[in-house]
């Protein structure tokens, strides 16, 4: 059974937040004091997550990404990866991580069945890293990236959220790494969800500016032959160098809602049809009421039916019910 929403978009991708906890406090993602952590009894168990994924696979949802919070702080995360890797119909199992704990876990994750990782990294400067994340060490992330490559979790994609006045001066430095080191860098426009930054035009850097900075400093961009990922990034490489790629994700200035193929499952068991909407369905209560698989399947179908045509950021309507760290991005 193929899942199609009310606007004709095939839904084949589920992002699963496995925890609301994170060992960092990135300024655009989480308030300095953190968020109110839920009791572990409120967080879905591995068995409950597997049940949801197995049911989703029956609806032709074949791509799963594990997120958080920070997924690697969840005890037993390698065991969960092994469980989900065995679900029939799942052909791509990936993870988004801040990378600080990845060096010690990359090999085990690959053996368990994880296909690849995206690593969030917004700066190459140790002092700035500490300012943005409020804790943690840059070297831990760099070691995690190398460990992931060695373990075969490829391509390792680097996600850089560009914030004016914070790290926009490093855009070109990251782009050079796609030439010199074969990195796969994705530039992401900041979104108005959570964190301590004030959402304004002063903070936001549109993708077209980032593209201009790169082309003026290094050279023209050419479309990359790299296989398109599960998400909305458009991929390029610097002309004359095809080792690495440069991707752009522009949820604000050039939204990609007409291509949205995903649902989100929060760590506390809410199905979220759209990242930029507060609409949620309570799936945890269904899972814990001895409901039939059909009831779970119907909740997934209802979430698909509730997907909006597009977000409402242009009307200055942004979600406020959860911080980004609670949704999983």
Secondary structure, DSSP 4 states (H G I P E B T S, - for coil): ---B-TTS-B--EEEEE--S--S---TTTS-TT---PPPGGGSPPHHHHHHHHHHHHHTT--EEEEESS-GGGSTTHHHHHHHHHTSTT--EEEEEE-STTHHHHHHHHHHHT--EEEEE---S-HHHHHHHHSS--HHHHHHHHHHHHHHT--S-EEEEEEBTTTTGGGHHHHHHHHHHT--EEEEEE--SSSSSS--STTTB--HHHHHHHHHHHT--EEE--SPP-SSS-EEEEETT--SSEEEEE-TTTS--GGG--EEEE-TTSEEES-TTS---EE-HHHHTTT--HHHHHHHHHHHHHT--SS--GGGT----SS-HHHHT-
